[in-house]
């Protein structure tokens, strides 16, 4: 059975079951596979004939062996991925990989729906409840809330920065009830993430059976590796390396691509553009990591992360050690990082310009995060020739999640898919907290151990 190790190196190795249920390792590190299972070239070539759910089964079964029967995993994949995964051609061999067709119109659906089914199965087998704590900068909360809504034995608590999510992102979380509790934090995403991480390491809360659905949980990253295999199977010739452009905030989506590469997917380069939170391109350029506190509020709000959790995993895979506080104890192989990755920072002004230019030049409709990705491709093309190279730019959310931003630039609102239109008129329910951990711990204990404080209702109506 495959073992998972902590990036901090002070926790015992565990199997996938424990890694999923724990979320964060006891030493506050993040779990990574001890080794990566390989998919050989003939099998990769055969992916071109397979539908998305079957590719998901072929990839994920490498990790779930011994935890779930193959036939059961195949059914779960078919249930989780019952929607389209469009590759939109733009010019030459450049496509946009639209991961916005799921039930919450975000790429987070790919991981959340698989996690909910796997963790729900484990909780049912164990016969005990589990509380999922999740911090969100925009799309994670809605995808997790939707995926886990109504799953027996699981309660979900989602923390979001009250002033830094769009109306539709917020309503996707706050209009659900039952086993879903949403908490508006008077702070930034990094504050929400810090509260969640501190709770996992709090010895006074060990009896609460807490886990995570953030990308600190390895269960988020493994399903996210699948769509890179899928895109390459449709775009590249056998053995031909791909360029993927992945707009990045907490670096979970990028880690999905890195995992795919470690499993054998041919990669030419990964491009990881960020918004005004430019700690990563600065790190690549200088070798000196400095987190941004507080994180900067940008138009691409789901990427407002001043200290990406998954940077610890990336650094570990390149031989270094970065702890949860942002201290580099052992530097990674910077030469190899620069060879494999390119990053650039995209301001809000350039984001708006890119939305306009992509529409005018290609009739390509992008929301702010996708625009950061597209601009990242254009910046990368100034340093590397991409003639006839297969390139997929990841679009992480549906433009209708950001109607104000689109209309302000293009003069018209994007068409609203049914999944988002259903939100209108529904009452919202959520709690409100500050950034202090003592207040959150008291709320958490009260909510999990007994009756929760009464949620505010209709705060935004």
MARPA-484859 format. One record per residue (C-alpha): residue in one letter; x, y, z; chain. Coordinates in Angstrom, 2 decimals. Example, Ala and Ser with C-alpha at 12.3 -4.5 7.8 and 13.67 -1.06 7.14 Angstrom:
residues 2
  marti       c1       c2       c3  badren
      a    12.30    -4.50     7.80       A
      s    13.67    -1.06     7.14       A
//
This chain:
residues 461
  marti       c1       c2       c3  badren
      x     0.00     0.00     0.00       A
      x     1.27     3.46    -0.92       A
      x     2.45     5.51     2.07       A
      x     2.18     9.27     2.59       A
      x     4.79    11.39     4.37       A
      x     4.59    14.86     5.94       A
      x     6.49    17.73     4.35       A
      x     7.74    18.65     7.85       A
      x     9.24    15.19     8.29       A
      x     8.23    14.73    11.94       A
      x     5.05    12.65    11.60       A
      x     4.78     8.92    10.94       A
      x     3.94     7.67     7.47       A
      x     0.25     6.87     6.90       A
      x    -1.92     5.25     4.28       A
      x    -4.34     7.14     2.06       A
      x    -7.27     6.48     4.41       A
      x    -5.61     8.27     7.31       A
      x    -4.22    11.03     5.09       A
      x    -7.73    11.75     3.80       A
      x    -9.33    11.74     7.24       A
      x    -6.60    13.76     8.92       A
      x    -6.13    16.41     6.22       A
      x    -3.09    17.99     7.86       A
      x    -0.31    15.89     9.38       A
      x     0.17    16.06    13.19       A
      x     3.40    18.03    12.76       A
      x     1.49    20.68    10.74       A
      x     3.05    19.47     7.52       A
      x     1.21    18.32     4.38       A
      x     1.05    14.77     3.12       A
      x     2.80    13.71    -0.08       A
      x     3.12    10.21    -1.57       A
      x     6.39     8.54    -0.59       A
      x     6.71     7.69    -4.29       A
      x     4.57     8.32    -7.34       A
      x     3.01     5.43    -9.25       A
      x     3.85     5.55   -12.93       A
      x     1.60     5.32   -15.97       A
      x     3.60     4.07   -18.93       A
      x     3.54     5.48   -22.45       A
      x     1.31     2.80   -24.06       A
      x    -1.39     3.30   -21.42       A
      x    -1.15     7.09   -21.75       A
      x    -1.61     6.73   -25.50       A
      x    -4.76     4.70   -24.86       A
      x    -6.31     7.53   -22.83       A
      x    -7.24     9.19   -26.14       A
      x   -10.02     6.60   -26.54       A
      x   -11.37     6.87   -22.99       A
      x   -14.04     9.11   -21.47       A
      x   -13.16    11.36   -18.56       A
      x   -14.57     9.09   -15.79       A
      x   -12.53     6.12   -17.03       A
      x    -9.33     8.19   -17.16       A
      x   -10.10     9.29   -13.59       A
      x   -10.45     5.65   -12.57       A
      x    -7.15     4.68   -14.24       A
      x    -5.26     7.50   -12.49       A
      x    -6.87     7.39    -9.04       A
      x    -6.81     3.59    -8.72       A
      x    -3.02     3.87    -8.50       A
      x    -3.50     5.58    -5.13       A
      x    -6.62     3.86    -3.74       A
      x    -5.41     0.27    -4.11       A
      x    -6.19    -1.53    -0.86       A
      x    -8.63     1.15     0.32       A
      x   -11.51     0.76    -2.12       A
      x   -12.48    -2.00    -4.53       A
      x   -11.82    -1.18    -8.21       A
      x   -15.44    -1.74    -9.25       A
      x   -16.64     0.62    -6.53       A
      x   -14.12     3.28    -7.51       A
      x   -15.22     3.05   -11.15       A
      x   -18.83     3.72   -10.11       A
      x   -17.77     6.66    -7.94       A
      x   -15.84     8.20   -10.86       A
      x   -18.88     7.87   -13.14       A
      x   -21.10     9.54   -10.53       A
      x   -18.64    12.34    -9.72       A
      x   -17.86    13.30   -13.33       A
      x   -21.23    13.40   -15.06       A
      x   -20.62    16.74   -16.81       A
      x   -18.65    18.00   -19.79       A
      x   -14.96    19.00   -19.71       A
      x   -14.63    21.29   -22.76       A
      x   -11.37    22.09   -24.51       A
      x   -12.05    25.35   -26.37       A
      x    -9.73    25.94   -29.35       A
      x    -8.43    29.50   -29.61       A
      x    -5.61    29.57   -32.19       A
      x    -2.94    27.19   -33.53       A
      x    -2.67    24.48   -30.86       A
      x    -3.67    26.70   -27.95       A
      x    -6.82    25.69   -26.11       A
      x    -8.65    26.83   -22.99       A
      x    -9.41    23.94   -20.65       A
      x   -12.79    24.95   -19.22       A
      x   -13.23    23.41   -15.80       A
      x   -16.40    25.41   -15.13       A
      x   -19.17    23.02   -16.12       A
      x   -19.70    21.27   -12.78       A
      x   -22.53    21.93   -10.30       A
      x   -20.85    25.01    -8.77       A
      x   -19.24    26.20   -12.04       A
      x   -15.69    25.88   -10.69       A
      x   -12.69    23.59   -11.09       A
      x   -13.03    22.82    -7.38       A
      x   -15.95    20.52    -8.27       A
      x   -13.50    17.96    -9.68       A
      x   -11.83    17.39    -6.32       A
      x   -14.75    18.09    -3.99       A
      x   -17.15    15.60    -5.58       A
      x   -14.55    12.81    -5.45       A
      x   -13.53    13.68    -1.88       A
      x   -17.12    13.74    -0.65       A
      x   -17.74    10.25    -2.00       A
      x   -14.49     8.78    -0.70       A
      x   -14.62    10.39     2.73       A
      x   -18.34     9.64     3.04       A
      x   -17.54     5.96     2.41       A
      x   -14.75     5.95     5.02       A
      x   -16.91     7.68     7.63       A
      x   -19.72     5.17     7.05       A
      x   -17.26     2.29     7.46       A
      x   -15.81     3.76    10.66       A
      x   -19.24     4.47    12.12       A
      x   -18.25     7.83    13.59       A
      x   -18.86    11.42    12.60       A
      x   -16.40    13.81    11.01       A
      x   -16.25    17.60    10.86       A
      x   -14.75    19.13     7.72       A
      x   -13.12    22.53     8.24       A
      x   -12.51    24.53     5.08       A
      x   -11.15    28.00     4.40       A
      x   -12.08    29.51     1.06       A
      x   -10.97    32.49    -0.99       A
      x   -13.91    32.06    -3.33       A
      x   -14.68    28.75    -5.03       A
      x   -13.50    26.03    -2.64       A
      x   -16.24    26.71    -0.11       A
      x   -19.09    26.46    -2.58       A
      x   -17.72    23.29    -4.20       A
      x   -17.10    21.60    -0.84       A
      x   -20.48    22.67     0.55       A
      x   -22.27    21.38    -2.54       A
      x   -20.36    18.09    -2.66       A
      x   -20.78    17.26     1.05       A
      x   -24.32    18.60     1.41       A
      x   -26.45    15.84     2.90       A
      x   -23.61    13.29     3.24       A
      x   -24.45    11.24     6.38       A
      x   -22.06    11.53     9.30       A
      x   -20.26    14.61     7.98       A
      x   -20.64    18.21     9.12       A
      x   -18.96    21.00     7.12       A
      x   -17.82    24.39     8.44       A
      x   -16.65    26.86     5.78       A
      x   -14.78    30.07     6.62       A
      x   -14.68    32.88     4.04       A
      x   -13.35    36.48     4.05       A
      x   -16.54    38.53     4.17       A
      x   -15.36    41.35     1.90       A
      x   -13.40    39.34    -0.70       A
      x   -15.84    36.93    -2.36       A
      x   -18.32    37.76    -5.10       A
      x   -22.06    37.75    -4.41       A
      x   -22.59    34.52    -6.32       A
      x   -19.62    32.81    -4.69       A
      x   -21.03    33.73    -1.29       A
      x   -24.58    32.63    -2.08       A
      x   -23.39    29.23    -3.25       A
      x   -22.24    28.63     0.34       A
      x   -24.72    30.52     2.47       A
      x   -27.93    29.26     0.84       A
      x   -27.19    25.69     1.94       A
      x   -28.12    24.52     5.44       A
      x   -28.58    21.06     7.01       A
      x   -25.02    19.81     7.64       A
      x   -23.40    22.95     6.16       A
      x   -22.35    25.91     8.34       A
      x   -20.75    28.99     6.80       A
      x   -18.75    31.58     8.74       A
      x   -17.99    35.10     7.50       A
      x   -14.59    36.14     8.89       A
      x   -13.71    39.81     9.27       A
      x   -10.36    39.34     7.59       A
      x    -8.61    37.85     4.57       A
      x    -8.29    34.33     3.20       A
      x    -4.95    33.90     4.94       A
      x    -6.70    34.65     8.25       A
      x    -9.32    31.98     7.49       A
      x    -6.62    29.50     6.51       A
      x    -4.62    30.24     9.67       A
      x    -7.68    29.61    11.87       A
      x    -8.29    26.25    10.20       A
      x    -4.65    25.13    10.40       A
      x    -4.40    26.17    14.05       A
      x    -7.54    24.21    14.90       A
      x    -6.09    21.05    13.36       A
      x    -3.00    21.32    15.57       A
      x    -4.90    22.32    18.75       A
      x    -4.58    19.54    21.38       A
      x    -7.81    20.75    23.01       A
      x    -9.75    19.84    19.85       A
      x    -8.37    16.38    19.09       A
      x   -11.61    14.79    20.32       A
      x   -13.66    16.60    17.65       A
      x   -12.52    14.44    14.70       A
      x   -11.59    17.33    12.40       A
      x   -10.46    17.06     8.79       A
      x    -9.98    19.39     5.84       A
      x   -11.29    19.72     2.32       A
      x    -8.85    22.51     1.49       A
      x    -5.96    21.71    -0.78       A
      x    -3.92    20.99     2.35       A
      x    -5.72    17.62     2.07       A
      x    -4.01    15.30    -0.40       A
      x    -7.50    14.17    -1.40       A
      x    -7.94    17.50    -3.17       A
      x    -4.82    17.17    -5.28       A
      x    -5.07    13.61    -6.57       A
      x    -8.38    14.15    -8.46       A
      x    -7.03    17.44    -9.81       A
      x    -4.23    15.59   -11.57       A
      x    -6.77    13.81   -13.79       A
      x    -7.79    16.68   -16.04       A
      x    -4.18    17.23   -17.10       A
      x    -4.04    13.64   -18.35       A
      x    -7.41    14.19   -20.05       A
      x    -6.34    17.40   -21.82       A
      x    -3.06    15.90   -23.02       A
      x    -4.91    12.84   -24.37       A
      x    -7.02    15.14   -26.58       A
      x    -4.34    17.65   -27.58       A
      x    -0.90    16.04   -27.76       A
      x     0.59    13.35   -29.94       A
      x     1.92    10.26   -28.14       A
      x     4.96    11.27   -26.11       A
      x     4.61    14.96   -27.02       A
      x     5.18    17.27   -24.02       A
      x     2.46    19.77   -23.07       A
      x     2.54    23.30   -21.71       A
      x    -0.11    23.94   -19.07       A
      x    -0.89    27.45   -17.86       A
      x    -2.43    27.33   -14.39       A
      x    -3.55    30.57   -12.68       A
      x    -2.38    30.03    -9.12       A
      x    -3.32    31.14    -5.61       A
      x    -2.90    28.39    -3.02       A
      x    -1.09    26.26    -5.65       A
      x    -3.31    23.19    -5.28       A
      x    -4.32    23.25    -8.93       A
      x    -0.70    23.57   -10.01       A
      x     0.24    20.66    -7.74       A
      x    -2.26    18.53    -9.64       A
      x    -0.20    19.17   -12.78       A
      x     3.05    18.47   -10.93       A
      x     1.65    15.15    -9.69       A
      x     0.59    14.24   -13.25       A
      x     4.13    14.96   -14.41       A
      x     5.62    12.80   -11.65       A
      x     3.30     9.98   -12.76       A
      x     4.64    10.09   -16.31       A
      x     2.66    12.74   -18.21       A
      x     5.13    14.49   -20.58       A
      x     5.38    18.17   -19.63       A
      x     7.40    20.82   -21.43       A
      x     6.80    23.60   -18.88       A
      x     4.26    24.63   -16.27       A
      x     3.28    28.30   -16.24       A
      x     1.95    29.55   -12.89       A
      x     0.80    33.18   -13.20       A
      x    -0.39    34.89   -10.02       A
      x    -2.22    38.14    -9.31       A
      x    -0.83    40.97    -7.18       A
      x     0.22    38.45    -4.54       A
      x     3.58    37.95    -6.20       A
      x     5.54    36.02    -3.56       A
      x     6.10    33.05    -5.90       A
      x     7.53    34.81    -8.98       A
      x     9.76    36.78    -6.60       A
      x    10.88    33.49    -5.03       A
      x    11.68    32.00    -8.43       A
      x    13.67    35.08    -9.41       A
      x    15.61    35.59    -6.18       A
      x    15.56    32.29    -4.30       A
      x    14.41    34.25    -1.25       A
      x    10.90    33.41    -0.06       A
      x     8.91    36.18     1.61       A
      x     5.24    35.69     2.27       A
      x     2.89    38.64     1.84       A
      x     1.09    39.71     5.01       A
      x    -1.65    40.73     4.72       A
      x    -2.46    39.30     1.32       A
      x    -3.44    41.82    -1.33       A
      x    -7.07    42.09    -2.41       A
      x    -7.27    41.65    -6.20       A
      x    -9.96    41.26    -8.84       A
      x    -9.12    37.54    -9.13       A
      x   -10.18    37.05    -5.52       A
      x    -9.81    33.26    -5.28       A
      x    -6.07    33.79    -5.77       A
      x    -5.64    36.31    -2.94       A
      x    -3.11    34.17    -1.09       A
      x     0.02    35.67     0.45       A
      x     1.48    32.36     1.64       A
      x     0.35    29.39    -0.48       A
      x    -0.03    26.19     1.56       A
      x     0.97    23.95    -1.31       A
      x     4.27    25.71    -1.80       A
      x     5.47    23.42     1.02       A
      x     4.73    20.43    -1.20       A
      x     6.34    21.97    -4.27       A
      x     9.47    22.85    -2.31       A
      x     9.59    19.33    -0.84       A
      x     9.41    17.71    -4.28       A
      x    12.44    19.76    -5.29       A
      x    14.46    18.71    -2.25       A
      x    13.73    21.58     0.12       A
      x    11.79    22.18     3.34       A
      x     9.37    25.08     3.78       A
      x     7.30    25.00     6.96       A
      x     3.73    26.19     7.51       A
      x     4.91    29.58     8.80       A
      x     6.86    30.32     5.64       A
      x    10.36    29.59     6.96       A
      x    12.73    27.90     4.50       A
      x    14.76    25.38     6.50       A
      x    16.35    23.82     3.43       A
      x    16.25    25.49     0.01       A
      x    14.91    23.55    -2.96       A
      x    16.81    23.00    -6.18       A
      x    16.11    26.45    -7.61       A
      x    17.73    25.63   -10.96       A
      x    15.35    22.71   -11.46       A
      x    12.35    24.79   -10.31       A
      x    13.18    27.51   -12.83       A
      x    13.67    24.91   -15.56       A
      x    10.26    23.35   -14.96       A
      x     8.16    26.37   -13.96       A
      x     7.59    29.92   -15.16       A
      x     5.66    32.51   -13.17       A
      x     4.56    36.10   -13.66       A
      x     2.46    38.56   -11.68       A
      x    -0.65    40.06   -13.29       A
      x    -2.07    43.30   -11.91       A
      x    -5.78    44.11   -11.84       A
      x    -5.21    46.61   -14.65       A
      x    -3.60    43.96   -16.84       A
      x    -6.35    41.51   -15.87       A
      x    -9.02    43.90   -17.19       A
      x    -6.98    44.58   -20.32       A
      x    -6.68    40.85   -20.93       A
      x   -10.43    40.26   -20.59       A
      x   -10.98    42.97   -23.20       A
      x    -8.22    41.85   -25.57       A
      x    -9.16    38.15   -25.45       A
      x   -12.76    39.00   -26.33       A
      x   -11.85    41.40   -29.12       A
      x    -9.17    39.18   -30.69       A
      x   -10.66    35.71   -30.24       A
      x   -14.23    36.11   -28.90       A
      x   -12.80    34.31   -25.87       A
      x   -14.80    35.11   -22.73       A
      x   -12.64    34.98   -19.61       A
      x   -13.36    35.81   -16.00       A
      x   -10.59    37.41   -13.87       A
      x    -8.79    34.19   -12.91       A
      x    -8.82    32.86   -16.46       A
      x    -7.59    36.27   -17.63       A
      x    -4.62    35.99   -15.27       A
      x    -3.93    32.62   -16.88       A
      x    -4.21    34.00   -20.42       A
      x    -1.89    36.90   -19.62       A
      x     0.53    34.40   -18.12       A
      x     0.61    32.60   -21.47       A
      x     1.30    35.88   -23.30       A
      x     4.12    36.74   -20.89       A
      x     5.58    33.25   -21.25       A
      x     5.47    33.53   -25.04       A
      x     7.88    36.48   -24.82       A
      x    10.60    34.24   -23.37       A
      x     9.92    30.91   -25.10       A
      x     8.83    30.09   -28.64       A
      x     5.54    28.19   -28.70       A
      x     5.04    27.58   -32.43       A
      x     2.98    24.39   -32.82       A
      x     3.40    23.49   -29.15       A
      x     0.24    22.08   -27.51       A
      x    -0.80    24.58   -24.82       A
      x    -3.78    24.39   -22.46       A
      x    -4.72    27.46   -20.42       A
      x    -6.82    26.49   -17.42       A
      x   -10.06    28.47   -16.92       A
      x   -11.02    27.83   -13.32       A
      x   -14.49    29.39   -12.97       A
      x   -17.52    30.31   -15.08       A
      x   -17.58    33.99   -16.12       A
      x   -21.11    34.29   -14.68       A
      x   -19.62    34.04   -11.19       A
      x   -18.13    37.49   -11.79       A
      x   -20.82    39.40   -13.72       A
      x   -19.87    42.84   -12.39       A
      x   -16.24    42.47   -13.45       A
      x   -17.19    41.21   -16.93       A
      x   -19.82    43.90   -17.54       A
      x   -17.51    46.68   -16.35       A
      x   -14.95    45.70   -19.00       A
      x   -17.04    44.37   -21.90       A
      x   -20.33    46.21   -21.40       A
      x   -22.51    43.11   -21.14       A
      x   -23.12    40.48   -18.44       A
      x   -22.22    36.85   -19.14       A
      x   -24.99    34.32   -19.64       A
      x   -25.92    32.66   -16.34       A
      x   -25.94    28.84   -16.26       A
      x   -28.86    27.13   -14.48       A
      x   -26.71    26.11   -11.50       A
      x   -26.07    29.76   -10.66       A
      x   -29.50    31.10   -11.64       A
      x   -31.10    28.88    -9.00       A
      x   -29.38    30.88    -6.25       A
      x   -31.42    34.02    -6.76       A
      x   -33.96    34.71    -4.06       A
      x   -32.80    32.01    -1.67       A
      x   -32.26    33.13     1.94       A
      x   -28.69    33.19     3.25       A
      x   -27.56    31.73     6.56       A
      x   -24.13    32.23     8.12       A
      x   -22.28    33.14    11.30       A
      x   -19.90    36.06    11.78       A
      x   -16.54    35.94    13.56       A
      x   -13.38    37.98    13.91       A
      x    -9.83    36.80    13.26       A
      x    -8.94    35.77    16.83       A
      x    -8.42    32.06    17.32       A
      x    -9.92    31.94    20.81       A
      x   -13.26    33.10    19.41       A
      x   -13.14    30.55    16.62       A
      x   -12.23    27.72    18.99       A
      x   -15.16    28.60    21.25       A
      x   -17.51    28.69    18.23       A
      x   -16.15    25.42    16.93       A
      x   -16.55    23.58    20.22       A
      x   -20.04    24.94    20.71       A
      x   -21.05    24.06    17.16       A
      x   -19.63    20.54    17.14       A
      x   -20.23    19.52    20.74       A
      x   -23.65    21.08    21.20       A
      x   -26.10    23.47    19.63       A
      x   -24.46    26.13    17.51       A
      x   -24.96    29.87    18.00       A
      x   -27.88    31.15    15.94       A
      x   -26.73    32.06    12.45       A
      x   -27.42    35.46    11.03       A
      x   -29.98    35.30     8.22       A
      x   -30.50    37.37     5.10       A
      x   -27.53    39.57     5.93       A
      x   -27.12    40.69     2.36       A
      x   -30.80    40.98     1.38       A
//
